[in-house]
Amino acid sequence: MDNAAALFVDAPVEEGHGDRPALLTPSGPVTYAQLQGLTDRAAHRLRALGVEPEQRVALLLSGGPAWA
């Protein structure tokens, strides 16, 4: 099974839809490319903290693009 980020974020960017809105927030739309940047940053930060692939983590986040 694919990672959810690969399925719902990376695939649309790879298909050329990076400039389309992925999320609509009170402060404006977030494109698939922007969301991909956020998910990549989060993944790199988790790896820097020592989290390995396939390990489960719990995140407590408020609603908004970071949650998605």
N, C-alpha and C positions, 0 to 999 in steps of 0.2 A: 504494500500500500504506500502511495506517495505521501510525503509530508504535506500537511494542509497548506503551508505557505507555497510550496511548489505548485500545487494544484490550483489554488485560488489567486495567487499573486504572480508567481514567476511565469506561468503559462500564458496569461494574457499579455504580459510584457513581451515574451518571446514571439507571440503571434502578431505583434505590432500595435497593440492597444495600450501602450504605456501612457499615452496622453489622455486617455479616457478616465472619467471619474470612477473610482472604486468605492469611495465613501463620500457621503454628503454630511458635513458637520455644520454647526452653527457659525463657525468662522470661515466656511467655504468648502469647496470640494477638495478631496485628496485623490490624486491620480494613482493609477496602478504603479507607475514608476516611483512616485514618492513613497507609496506604501512598501514597495520592494526595498527602498533604501532604509526605511524604518525597521523592517523585519531583518534585513542583513545586519544592521547595527546591533540589534538585540541579540542575534545569533552569535556575532563576534564577541560581544560582551559576555555572554554566557560561557563561551569557550574560554575566554580569558580568565573567568572565575573557576575554571576546572571542570565544567559540565561537559561530559562526553556524549557523542551521538547515542541515541536510544535511552538515555537516562531521563527520568521524569523530573520535572520541576513544577513548582507552584508559583504563580505570580498573582499579586494583589494589585490591581490597577483600577483607576476610575474610568468611567466611560469616555470614549473618544478614540482617535486614531491609534493611540498606543495600545489600547485594549484589543483592537482588531488585529 
